[in-house]
Amino acid sequence: MAEMLTVFDEKGHPIGVKERDHVHQDGDWHETFHCWMFHMEGENIQLLLQQRADHKQDFPSLYDITAAGHIEAGEDVRLAGVREIEEEVGFKVAPGELAYQGDFKEELKEGTLLDREICHIYLLPWTSDRSFKIGEEVKDIVSVPLDDLEELMDKQGSVKGFSILTGNEKAVTRNNLVPHEKGYERYIFHVIREYVAKL
């Protein structure tokens, strides 16, 4: 059965419901859930990146948000988030554990894809007692220093990360990250640092 999404106008007002494939073909605004997970190593913030599966239609094998997905028509945002986290990385969270950080409207263009997202952004501190059991959409979970990743946003080169699943070293480059708007990236780094400062 086709996944049905609520579509919105430029001002964020709902204007109807449409199949997911048609939403992307037509470039309609729609809602997504973004959960960035992180952990601390001493004073250093380590961001967890999901490596998308090789068979994914969009951005295969690239590194991206720890857990993310579309919010289906009529679905509660936090409950959608709980569902996506369990489907993609294999553990349960309570809706109240997800720390809401606001919304960000982002447009991603890739070939014929025009992905216009109203991103509902959440943070979740990760601890090692939560074991990742990745689903078929995910290839790996990689831990990367937030400071190093932020530096990479404005230059070429690579950042050293480590797989949470295998311990193997992974090189993260600008070319193997899912492209996001610069404003979105700056927003994420800012809200994570603000959140950690209050812990």
Secondary structure as GFF3:
##gff-version 3
##sequence-region A 1 199
A	DSSP	beta_strand	4	8	.	.	.	ID=ss1
A	DSSP	beta_strand	14	19	.	.	.	ID=ss2
A	DSSP	alpha_helix	20	26	.	.	.	ID=ss3
A	DSSP	beta_strand	29	41	.	.	.	ID=ss4
A	DSSP	beta_strand	44	52	.	.	.	ID=ss5
A	DSSP	beta_strand	63	64	.	.	.	ID=ss6
A	DSSP	beta_strand	67	70	.	.	.	ID=ss7
A	DSSP	alpha_helix	77	89	.	.	.	ID=ss8
A	DSSP	three_ten_helix	95	97	.	.	.	ID=ss9
A	DSSP	beta_strand	99	110	.	.	.	ID=ss10
A	DSSP	beta_strand	113	125	.	.	.	ID=ss11
A	DSSP	beta_strand	138	145	.	.	.	ID=ss12
A	DSSP	alpha_helix	146	152	.	.	.	ID=ss13
A	DSSP	beta_strand	158	163	.	.	.	ID=ss14
A	DSSP	beta_strand	169	173	.	.	.	ID=ss15
A	DSSP	three_ten_helix	174	176	.	.	.	ID=ss16
A	DSSP	alpha_helix	182	197	.	.	.	ID=ss17
###
